[in-house]
Amino acid sequence: QLQLVESGGGLVQPGGSLRLACAGSGFYAVGWFRHAPGKEREGVSCISSSGGITNYANSVKDRFTISRDNAKNTVYLQMNSLKPEDTAVYYCAGRRFNICSGNIRGYEYDYWGQGTQVTVSS
């Protein structure tokens, strides 16, 4: 059974930073998603298997950076300049295909982690 495990969430003040990690193997493209109460799930970012292709939602572009260390089977999401509207449960998900498209759609991902809470508040 393929598994993904997220870590790194927590409480941070506006303007602060957090780095999320997603550990797991057997996947090609990996995406990060978030789900806030009362809102639809949002695709935040994705990365291809080599790391050569990355995509971001407009809401996080220039603030978040996705990367991966294949030797450690880990994908990271560095989140800077955090805003209260970034508060959500963040999930990573893996695909069996090496496709990271500009539209980051959850239904295209096959395996999901359990999520990690990110709260941005003063």
Number of C-alpha atoms within 10 A of each C-alpha: 4 12 16 22 17 23 18 14 18 14 15 18 14 17 14 14 17 18 16 21 22 26 19 21 14 13 21 18 23 32 31 27 22 22 18 16 9 6 9 9 17 18 22 25 27 32 26 22 20 14 18 9 16 21 20 24 17 10 12 17 12 12 14 20 18 23 20 20 13 14 6 10 14 18 24 21 22 15 19 17 15 22 17 15 12 20 20 22 18 25 25 31 26 28 21 14 15 16 19 25 17 14 13 21 16 17 6 15 19 14 16 21 20 14 22 20 19 22 20 20 16 9
